[in-house]
Every structure is written in C-alpha cells, then in structure tokens.
Amino acid sequence: MTTTIRLTAAQAMMRWLSVQMTEEGTRFIDGVWAIFGHGNVAGIGEALHGIGDALPTWRGQNEQTMAHAAIAYAKTKRRRQAHAVTSSIGPGATNMVTAAALAHVNRLPVLFIPGDVFASRRPDPVLQQIEDFDDGTISANDCFRPVVRYFDRISRPEHLLTCLPRAMAVMTDPANCGPVCLAFCQDVQAEAFDFPESFFAPKIWRIRRPEPDPREVDDVAAMIRAAKVPVIVAGGGVVYSGAEADLARFARAHNIPFVETQAGKGATAASDAFNFGSPGVTGSASGNALCAKADLVIGVGTRFQDFTTGSWTVFANPARRLVSINLAGHDATKHGAVPVVGDAKAVLAKLSAALGGHRAPAFDAVSRVEWQAVVRRVTAAPEAEANALPTDAQVIGAVQRVATERTVAMCAAGTMPGALQVLWQAAAGGYHMEYGYSCMGYEIAGAMGIKLAAPQKEVICFVGDGSYMMANSELATAVMRRVAFTVVLTDNRGYGCINRLQIDCGGAEFNNLYASSNVEVQPGIDFVAHARAMGAHAEKADSIADLEAKIVAARGRDIPSVIVIDTDPVPGTGVGGHWWDVAVPEAGGPERLETARRKHGENAARQRAWD
C-alpha cells in the first residue's frame, strides 16, 4: 500500500525541489528568487515560507534582474547548481522572458515558475490576464515557449509527478541544458493532493559526460595529422566540462595554439604560451592572424557565433576545414563542420590518445608577444594632460594593474565586452561575460550572482552609464544581503558603443549620446549620489591613478562599492578587431553612406559560411 502525504501543489513542489541533490551533496536548486503578486503570493509564497531554510527564498527588486543573478550563479557554478525564480502572472512573468532568452542562448539552467491564470476559469478574466480571442488555452506565459528548453503548465496538482522530473532532467542534461518554465496556475498552487511519500525521497542528479563515437574521433585525428596550420577555438563548453587543464595539455602535447571566445575566455590564463587571445570582431591581432592562416579550425564547445567568426570572414584560408567538438549535435554540425559529438574533456582525451606523439608544425609565436606589447601600450596610464578624459582601454589597464589571481572581470553589453575580450589578460577563471544575448542590464545583478556562487573571488563589474540606467536596482539587494563586489561605472554620457557602430555604418550621430538626442537639457546624472541612496559605498575617481587606489580600498568592505569615472565616448580600442556584418542601407544617403556601402560589399564578398 502506497503511503501518501497531503500537501498543496505549491508545498509539494518546494518540498520536492529541496531534496534534488548534486553528486557533491548540495541542492541542485539552491534557492528561490521571488517577487510576490496575486498570482503566486498565496500558494507559492506560503509554501516557501513554510519550507524555510530547506529551500531559501530571496527577495529581488525586478523579475528580470533577479533572474540575471540566477543565471550568473549557474554559469559560475558551471551548471552544477542553479536557482529558481518565481513571479506573479502578468507583467511579473513577462519581465522574465528576456532573462529566459538569455539563459537559453547561453545554455544555462534556471527554473522559472511564473504564476498563471485560474485553471478552473471561474473568475476569468482575472487581473492582468491576457485573453487570446482564438485560443482559450493561451496565457501571457506562452511567451516563454520559444525561449526555454522545456515548458509545462501545471493545471492539476498531480502534474507535478511528471513535470518536475522532466524539468530536472533538462537542467542537468549537458547536451540539452537550458532554462525551464513551469507555469503554475494560481488556483492549482493552493489545491491539496495526496502525493506519494516516495516522491519526496532525496535524489542525486549526475551530470553525464558523453563519450564520442570512435569513428568521429578517428576522422578528426586524421585531419589534424594532415593539417599544416591547425588552430583550436575554445568556447564555453570547455569551462562547463571542467576541461580547462585538458585543453592546455592537448595544445602543448600536439603543438596546436588556441584562441578563446567570450564564453571560453579565462579557461586558460592569458600567460599560457599557446593562448593567442580572442578571435573575430573583438579579436586580438595575433589571434586573428593565426585564424586567417589556419587550414584546420577545431572548435571545442563553441557555437561559432558571428563575433567569433567575424561574420565568417576570419577563417580566410581557402583550404581551411572546420571541425566542431560539441555535446549538442545541433552545434557540432553547423556550417558543414566535421562533428565530434561528446563532452569536451572526454573528446580531448580520446583525440589525444588517437594522435599519439603527433605534433603539428611550428607556429609563429612572435605575433603573440608583439600583441601583448600592444595591449600594454594602449592600456597604460595616460600622461598627465589637462582636460583629457581616459579611454575605456585605459580604464581596463587600471583595473588590470591592481588585479590579483582571484579577480573576476565581468560585463555584458556595450563597449566594454569587446574591449575586455581583446585587452583583458585573464587569470585562469578570471573572466565572466554575458555575450550570447548581449543583454544590457545584466551587469549589476550578474555581479551579485557571481559573488554568491564564488564568495572567495573579487568581482569587478564593468558597466557603462547606459546599461547602469537600464537596470541597477539589484544593487540595493546586494547591500541588504551584504554581497560585496566592485562596480566600475564608466560615464560616457550615452550609448557610446552604438554611437561608434552608427558612425562605422555610415550613419549620422543620432539618438545614442545625449548630445545627439532630442532633449531640451542634457542630463547630468549624479551616479555617486544614486548608488549611495541604495546603500552602496560610492565615490568618483578623478583620474586613472585614483581609480586604481579606490579599487584596492574597496577590498575591505562588506557591501558593494561603486566607482564612477568619466570617459571619452569616441575612441574604441584602436587595436585588434575584425569586420562585423551589420546591414547598411542599400540606397539613398550622403557620401558617408556610399563609403559604408562600398566597404560592406567588399567585406561581404569575403564571407564563407559553409564548406
């Protein structure tokens, strides 16, 4: 006879989540971010209160940004742990859709639990309910369907018996990992059901390490033996696999240099002699020169996103062939690549064994040394000049000079991601970038999520004034929870990055910097006062040297520190980089557009997206 326990559906969900364990003996869902409303406060809210520290609840300020914190946590934990995020139905739910898309693109586990409409439909239409005139089964939460890996609607309590295990199976599957949305009808949250006690027995979820097909390994080994200029493109899959040391050993054993994508940067220290920096649009000169000559490009855990490939113009050797080592067959076969489907760590071991003592021909190491000299030059402290504002590269240099082995540089969108990828000399594990979705507003919440996952790290959050204005409220959450990190806020008085792109595409400066926007008065926002109002320690740096000193001083605090510095919005890094395919108007416009069209046509003619 099956023993049962009578619980509400919400109580059953939280009890079940609290006993889903990792192999390390920790909860996989380590806690729940929550903003309550009428769609989740009575059911989920009471269930979370009742379960207490067995599944902690944290209050956020905005549904999107608390989900960003959850994403950064999961990324820092290498997908071995995650958070849940709950909201009410309506705007609270749709606020999370952007974050779900971010997690989906980056293959990161987050459990979204938005409240949903009444399953009974008795009080319809309820406050905030979206009514589809042609489909009575649709709610606002159907917006999640294209941006999560698994979607389910809980319209009966017993649905939990199947949907919860399915959700965990997705989030712990290395090949299919991503966000899950369990839309939870608000009346069902409160309904009682006799659940089997066995359903709440603790369960350990193992992260599989799929082995590759030996035939695929043999095919690629033969290609490497035949290659004269092979190069490895290391992506985020290297980090999620825990294959950082394996990649370095493979490169040394077989004399193959590598470049790192945004997600793969920091897998190996920048000081590694085989690390040629970054490829593509925000690539190092040494990395792009190497990629241009390569006759064999070996992707390891990368999606080959357009920034990595310079919109498929970086790998310019007419003889080049493409290999993709990836857990997901979807990624492994992109652009006609020869696939090896499997875990990065497992594949590198098998591939190295198949290669035996084979070593690729010698490569040019001089370009790497020359590039590092260029980086030191552009990031050096400026000479004292009256009325001169520092560049973003000089700000990066200031942070670099005082960084330690435990420093993590993080960012998300705007100028800084590109500048950091090309210039930041990361220690192993010292880089965290959200660039799959390039989502402005991720930075403050993301920094908090990193620090929660790795409290031993010093987290330096680079954020521009534009992105800070979009989403800064989780700074107050970090103050309340005493989560200490340092924000370097570069104020260039608008969207400097897109302003430069606008100019590069032949456009006039328009609606990006405040100076070129349709405003009566250009705002003089006091970011120091704003951050202080939320409880952070905030101050303004009046020079690069002062910025360095303030970063060091921040290390002794138990609350976030915000350091504001004015910067010049015009210059980019001026070094490295590559073409990026951004559409240019084909007709009309002045000479600047004619020039941009001609340049775009010349570059587009070099695109080679398929073999």
Residue pairs with C-beta under 8 A, 6 or more apart in sequence:
2 196
2 197
2 198
3 196
3 197
3 198
4 194
4 195
4 196
4 197
5 194
5 195
5 197
5 200
6 192
6 193
6 194
6 195
7 15
7 192
7 193
7 195
8 43
8 46
8 47
8 157
8 189
8 190
8 191
8 192
8 193
9 43
9 154
9 157
9 160
9 184
9 188
9 189
9 190
9 191
9 193
10 43
10 44
10 46
10 47
10 184
10 189
10 190
11 46
11 47
11 50
11 51
12 157
12 160
12 193
12 195
12 199
12 200
13 44
13 47
13 113
13 160
13 164
13 182
13 184
14 32
14 44
14 47
14 48
14 50
14 51
14 55
15 51
15 200
16 160
16 164
16 199
16 200
17 27
17 29
17 55
17 84
17 111
17 164
18 27
18 29
18 51
18 54
18 55
19 27
19 200
19 201
19 202
19 203
20 27
20 28
20 29
20 168
20 202
20 203
20 205
21 27
21 28
21 202
21 203
21 204
21 205
22 28
22 80
22 81
22 204
22 205
23 204
23 205
23 206
23 207
24 80
26 81
27 55
27 81
28 80
28 81
28 82
28 168
28 171
28 172
28 205
29 55
29 81
29 82
29 83
29 84
29 111
30 56
30 73
30 81
30 82
30 83
31 55
31 56
31 57
31 58
31 83
31 84
32 48
32 55
32 56
32 57
32 58
32 83
32 84
32 85
32 86
32 113
33 57
33 58
33 59
33 60
33 66
33 67
33 69
33 70
33 83
33 84
33 85
33 86
34 40
34 44
34 45
34 48
34 57
34 58
34 59
34 60
34 85
34 86
34 87
35 59
35 60
35 61
35 62
35 63
35 66
35 86
35 87
35 88
35 92
36 44
36 45
36 86
36 88
37 87
37 88
37 89
37 90
37 92
37 115
38 88
38 89
38 115
38 126
38 127
38 186
39 87
39 88
39 89
39 90
39 92
39 93
39 114
39 115
39 116
39 128
39 186
40 86
40 87
40 88
40 89
40 113
40 114
40 115
40 184
40 186
40 189
41 88
42 186
42 189
42 190
43 115
43 184
43 186
43 188
43 189
43 190
44 86
44 113
44 115
44 184
44 189
47 189
48 55
48 57
48 86
49 57
58 66
58 477
58 481
59 477
60 66
60 69
60 474
60 477
61 473
61 474
61 476
61 477
62 95
62 471
62 473
62 474
63 85
63 87
63 92
63 93
63 95
63 96
63 99
64 95
64 96
64 98
64 99
64 441
64 471
65 99
65 441
65 442
65 444
65 445
65 471
65 473
65 474
66 85
66 445
66 474
66 477
67 85
67 96
67 99
67 100
67 103
67 110
67 112
68 99
68 102
68 434
68 439
68 441
68 442
68 445
68 446
68 449
68 471
68 474
69 83
69 445
69 446
69 448
69 449
69 452
69 474
69 477
70 82
70 83
70 84
70 85
70 99
70 110
70 449
71 99
71 102
71 103
71 106
71 108
71 110
71 434
71 442
71 446
71 449
72 410
72 432
72 434
72 442
72 445
72 446
72 447
72 448
72 449
72 450
72 453
73 81
73 82
73 83
73 449
73 450
73 452
73 453
74 81
74 82
74 83
74 103
74 108
74 109
74 110
75 106
75 108
75 432
75 449
75 450
76 432
76 449
76 450
76 453
76 454
77 453
78 239
78 240
78 242
79 107
79 108
79 109
79 174
79 177
79 207
79 240
80 207
81 453
82 108
82 109
82 110
82 111
82 171
83 110
83 111
84 110
84 111
84 112
84 113
85 96
85 99
85 110
85 111
85 112
85 113
86 112
86 113
86 114
86 115
87 93
87 95
87 96
87 113
87 114
87 115
88 114
88 115
88 128
89 114
89 115
89 116
89 117
89 126
89 128
89 129
89 139
89 140
89 141
89 186
90 127
90 128
90 129
90 130
90 140
91 128
92 114
92 115
93 114
93 115
93 116
93 140
93 141
93 143
93 144
93 183
94 140
94 143
96 112
96 114
96 144
97 143
97 144
97 147
98 439
99 110
99 439
100 110
100 112
100 144
100 147
100 148
100 179
100 181
101 147
101 437
102 434
102 436
102 437
102 439
102 442
103 109
103 110
103 148
103 178
103 179
104 147
104 148
104 149
104 178
104 179
105 436
105 437
106 236
106 263
106 434
106 436
106 437
107 177
107 178
107 236
107 240
107 328
108 177
108 178
108 179
109 170
109 171
109 172
109 177
109 178
109 179
109 180
110 179
110 180
111 167
111 171
111 179
111 180
111 182
112 144
112 148
112 179
112 180
112 181
112 182
113 181
113 182
113 184
114 141
114 144
114 181
114 183
114 184
115 183
115 184
115 185
115 186
115 189
116 139
116 141
116 153
116 154
116 155
116 183
116 184
116 185
116 186
117 124
117 126
117 129
117 139
117 185
117 186
118 124
118 126
118 185
118 186
118 187
119 155
119 156
119 185
119 187
119 188
120 187
121 136
124 131
125 131
128 140
129 139
129 140
130 138
130 139
130 140
132 138
139 153
139 183
141 153
141 181
141 183
144 151
144 181
144 183
145 151
145 181
147 179
148 178
148 179
148 180
148 181
149 170
149 176
149 177
149 178
149 179
149 180
150 166
150 167
150 170
150 178
150 180
150 181
151 180
151 181
151 183
152 159
152 163
152 166
152 167
152 181
152 182
152 183
153 182
153 183
153 185
154 160
154 163
154 182
154 183
154 184
154 185
154 188
155 185
155 188
156 188
157 188
157 191
157 192
157 193
157 195
158 193
160 195
161 195
161 196
161 199
163 182
164 182
167 180
167 182
168 205
170 176
170 177
170 178
170 180
171 177
171 178
171 179
171 180
172 205
172 206
172 207
173 208
174 207
174 208
174 209
174 210
174 240
174 241
174 327
174 343
175 210
175 327
175 328
175 329
176 328
208 343
209 241
209 343
209 345
209 346
210 327
210 341
210 342
210 343
210 346
211 342
211 343
211 346
211 350
212 325
212 340
212 341
212 342
212 346
212 347
212 350
213 340
213 341
213 342
214 350
216 338
216 339
216 340
216 341
216 342
217 340
217 347
217 350
217 351
217 354
218 354
219 338
220 298
220 323
220 325
220 338
220 340
220 351
221 351
221 354
221 355
223 296
223 321
223 323
223 338
224 230
224 254
224 256
224 296
224 298
224 351
224 355
224 358
224 360
225 355
225 358
226 296
227 295
227 296
227 360
228 295
228 360
228 361
229 290
229 293
229 294
229 295
229 296
229 317
229 360
229 361
229 363
230 256
230 294
230 295
230 296
230 297
230 298
230 360
231 256
231 257
231 258
231 259
231 276
231 290
231 291
231 294
231 296
231 297
231 298
232 247
232 250
232 251
232 256
232 257
232 258
232 259
232 298
232 299
232 300
233 258
233 259
233 260
233 261
233 264
233 279
233 291
233 297
233 298
233 299
233 300
233 302
233 304
233 308
234 247
234 258
234 259
234 260
234 261
234 264
234 267
234 268
234 300
234 301
234 302
235 260
235 261
235 263
235 264
235 299
235 300
235 301
235 302
235 303
235 308
236 261
236 263
236 264
236 301
236 302
237 243
237 264
237 300
237 301
237 302
237 325
237 326
237 327
237 344
238 244
238 247
238 264
238 267
238 300
238 301
238 344
239 263
239 264
239 266
239 267
239 301
240 301
240 344
241 301
241 343
241 344
241 345
242 345
243 267
243 300
243 301
243 343
243 344
243 345
243 348
244 267
244 268
244 428
244 429
246 344
246 345
246 348
246 349
247 258
247 267
247 268
247 300
247 344
247 348
248 268
248 272
248 274
249 352
250 256
250 348
250 351
250 352
251 257
251 258
251 272
251 274
252 274
253 352
253 355
253 359
254 352
254 355
254 358
254 359
254 360
255 359
255 360
255 361
255 362
255 363
256 274
256 298
256 360
257 274
257 275
257 276
257 290
257 363
257 368
258 268
258 274
258 275
258 276
259 275
259 276
259 277
259 278
259 279
259 283
259 284
259 287
259 290
259 291
260 266
260 267
260 268
260 275
260 277
260 278
260 279
261 278
261 279
261 302
261 305
261 308
262 278
262 282
262 307
262 308
262 417
262 421
262 433
262 435
262 436
263 302
263 433
263 435
263 436
264 300
264 301
264 302
265 278
265 421
265 424
265 426
265 431
265 433
266 426
266 427
266 428
266 429
266 430
266 431
266 432
267 428
268 274
268 275
268 428
269 275
269 426
269 427
269 428
269 430
270 277
270 424
270 425
270 426
270 427
271 425
273 365
273 368
275 368
276 284
276 286
276 287
276 290
276 367
276 368
276 371
277 283
277 284
277 286
277 287
277 368
277 371
277 422
277 576
278 284
278 287
278 421
278 422
278 576
279 287
279 288
279 291
279 308
279 309
279 310
279 314
280 288
280 291
280 306
280 307
280 308
280 309
280 310
280 314
280 578
281 306
281 307
281 310
281 311
281 418
281 577
281 578
281 579
281 580
282 307
282 417
282 418
282 419
282 421
282 422
282 576
282 577
283 291
283 310
283 314
283 421
283 422
283 576
283 577
283 578
284 371
284 375
284 422
284 576
285 367
285 370
285 371
285 374
285 575
285 576
286 367
286 368
286 370
286 371
287 371
287 576
288 310
288 314
288 576
288 577
288 578
289 364
289 367
290 363
290 364
290 367
291 297
291 314
291 315
291 316
292 314
292 315
292 316
292 317
293 317
294 315
294 317
294 320
295 317
295 319
295 320
295 321
296 320
296 321
296 323
297 315
297 320
297 321
297 322
297 323
298 323
298 325
299 322
299 323
299 324
299 325
299 326
299 337
300 325
300 344
300 347
300 348
301 325
301 326
301 327
301 344
302 308
302 324
302 326
302 331
303 331
303 334
303 436
304 324
304 331
304 334
304 335
304 337
305 436
306 312
306 580
306 581
307 435
307 580
308 314
309 315
310 578
310 579
310 580
311 579
311 580
311 581
311 603
311 607
312 335
312 607
312 608
312 609
313 578
313 579
313 603
313 606
313 607
313 608
314 578
315 322
315 608
316 606
316 608
321 338
321 611
322 335
322 336
322 337
322 338
322 611
323 337
323 338
323 339
323 340
324 331
324 332
324 333
324 334
324 337
324 338
324 339
324 340
325 332
325 339
325 340
325 342
325 344
325 347
325 348
325 351
326 332
326 339
326 340
326 341
327 341
327 342
327 343
327 344
328 341
329 339
329 341
332 339
332 340
332 341
333 339
335 609
335 610
335 611
336 610
336 611
337 611
340 347
340 351
342 350
371 576
372 425
374 575
374 576
375 423
375 425
375 575
378 391
378 393
378 394
378 397
378 423
378 573
378 574
378 575
379 393
379 394
379 396
379 397
379 400
379 423
380 394
380 397
381 394
381 397
381 398
381 544
381 545
382 388
382 390
382 391
382 394
382 544
388 568
389 566
389 567
389 568
390 543
390 544
390 565
390 567
390 568
391 567
391 568
391 571
391 573
392 415
392 416
392 419
392 490
392 567
392 571
392 572
392 573
393 419
393 423
393 571
393 573
393 574
394 544
395 462
395 488
395 490
395 544
395 547
395 565
395 567
396 416
396 419
396 420
396 423
396 424
396 462
397 423
397 544
398 544
398 545
398 547
398 548
398 551
399 407
399 409
399 460
399 462
399 488
399 547
399 548
399 551
400 423
400 424
400 425
401 548
402 548
402 551
402 552
403 409
403 427
403 430
403 458
403 460
404 427
404 458
405 427
405 430
406 427
406 430
406 456
406 457
406 458
407 427
407 430
407 457
407 458
407 460
408 429
408 430
408 431
408 432
408 450
408 454
408 457
408 458
408 459
408 460
409 420
409 424
409 426
409 430
409 431
409 432
409 460
409 462
410 431
410 432
410 433
410 443
410 446
410 447
410 450
410 459
410 460
410 461
410 462
411 417
411 420
411 433
411 434
411 443
411 461
411 462
411 463
412 433
412 434
412 435
412 438
412 439
412 440
412 441
412 442
412 443
412 446
412 463
412 467
413 434
413 435
413 438
413 439
413 440
413 441
413 442
413 443
413 467
413 497
414 440
414 464
414 466
414 467
414 495
414 496
414 497
414 498
415 464
415 490
415 492
415 496
415 497
415 500
415 572
416 462
416 463
416 464
416 490
417 433
417 435
417 438
418 497
418 572
418 573
418 577
419 572
419 573
420 431
420 433
420 462
421 433
421 435
422 573
422 575
422 576
422 577
423 573
423 576
424 431
432 446
432 450
432 459
434 442
434 446
440 466
440 467
440 470
440 471
441 467
441 470
441 471
442 471
443 461
443 462
443 463
443 467
443 468
443 471
443 487
444 461
444 463
444 468
444 471
444 472
444 473
444 474
444 475
444 478
444 487
445 471
445 474
446 461
447 459
447 461
447 478
447 485
447 487
447 560
448 474
448 477
448 478
448 481
448 483
448 485
448 560
450 457
450 459
450 485
451 457
451 459
451 478
451 483
451 484
451 485
452 483
458 485
458 486
458 555
459 485
459 486
460 485
460 486
460 488
460 551
461 485
461 486
461 487
461 488
462 488
462 490
463 487
463 488
463 489
463 490
464 489
464 490
464 491
464 492
464 495
464 496
464 497
465 489
465 490
465 491
465 492
465 493
465 494
465 525
465 527
466 494
466 495
466 496
468 489
468 527
469 525
472 530
472 531
472 534
473 534
475 487
475 531
475 534
475 535
475 536
475 560
475 562
476 534
476 535
477 483
478 484
478 485
478 536
478 559
478 560
479 534
479 535
479 536
479 559
479 560
480 535
482 558
482 559
483 560
484 554
484 557
484 558
484 559
484 560
484 561
485 560
485 561
486 551
486 554
486 560
486 561
486 562
486 563
487 531
487 536
487 560
487 561
487 562
487 563
488 547
488 551
488 563
488 565
489 527
489 531
489 562
489 563
489 564
489 565
490 565
490 566
490 567
491 525
491 527
491 564
491 565
491 566
491 567
492 513
492 566
492 567
492 568
492 569
493 513
493 514
493 515
493 522
493 569
494 512
494 513
494 514
494 515
494 516
494 517
494 569
495 512
495 513
496 512
496 513
496 567
496 569
496 570
498 512
499 509
499 512
499 513
499 516
499 569
500 570
500 572
501 582
502 508
502 509
502 510
502 512
503 509
504 582
504 596
505 582
505 584
505 596
505 600
506 584
506 585
506 589
506 592
506 593
506 594
506 595
506 596
506 597
507 592
507 593
507 596
508 592
509 515
509 516
510 516
510 517
511 517
511 518
513 569
514 522
514 523
515 522
527 538
527 562
527 564
528 538
528 539
528 540
528 562
528 564
529 538
530 538
531 538
531 560
531 562
531 564
532 538
535 559
536 559
536 560
536 561
536 562
537 554
537 557
537 559
537 560
537 561
537 562
538 561
538 562
538 563
538 564
539 550
539 562
539 563
539 564
540 563
540 564
540 565
541 547
541 550
541 563
541 564
541 565
547 563
547 565
550 561
550 563
551 563
554 561
554 563
579 603
581 600
581 603
581 604
581 607
583 600
584 593
584 596
584 597
584 600
585 593
585 597
586 597
